[in-house]
Amino acid sequence: MTAWSVYLLRCGDGTLYCGIALDVAARLAQHAAGKGAKYTRGRAPLKLVYTEACGTKADALRRERAIKRMPREAKLRLCARAPSRGADRPRRPLDPAP
C-alpha cells in the first residue's frame, strides 16, 4: 500500500497552498502544468516547501485540514522545523518572500 502525503507549495506570489497526494512529485508536475488545483494556476513559479507522510488518505485529509486551519506564521514554522516525519524527502525551509 502506498502512503499518502500532505504537502505545502509556495506560489510565485508568496502564498502557500496545501494539498495531499500519493505521489507528490507527480502532483507538483500537474500543478506546474496548470492541471492541478485551480488556486495554483497563474501563481507560478511553484516551489515544494514541505512534505509529510501520513499513511492513509483519511489521515492525510485530517492533517491537511489541520494545516489549513493554522495561521500563516505557524505554517512557516512547520516548514522550517527539523526533517520531516517519514516523508520521502526532507522538508526544506521556505525562502524569504520576494
JOJOCOR-V208023 format. One record per pair of residues at least 24 apart in sequence whose C-alpha atoms are under 7 Angstrom apart, sorted by the first residue. I is the first residue (numbers start at 1). J is the second residue. If there is no record, write none. Layout:
i & j
I & J
I & J
This chain:
i & j
3 & 53
3 & 54
3 & 55
3 & 56
4 & 53
4 & 54
4 & 55
4 & 56
4 & 57
4 & 60
5 & 51
5 & 52
5 & 53
5 & 54
5 & 60
6 & 51
6 & 52
6 & 53
6 & 54
6 & 60
6 & 64
7 & 50
7 & 51
7 & 52
8 & 48
8 & 49
8 & 50
8 & 51
9 & 46
9 & 47
9 & 48
9 & 49
10 & 46
10 & 47
10 & 48
10 & 49
11 & 43
11 & 44
11 & 45
11 & 46
11 & 47
12 & 43
12 & 44
12 & 45
12 & 46
13 & 43
14 & 97
18 & 64
18 & 68
19 & 64
20 & 60
20 & 64
49 & 79
49 & 91
49 & 92
49 & 93
49 & 94
50 & 79
50 & 91
50 & 92
51 & 84
51 & 87
51 & 91
52 & 84
52 & 85
52 & 86
52 & 87
53 & 85
53 & 86
53 & 87
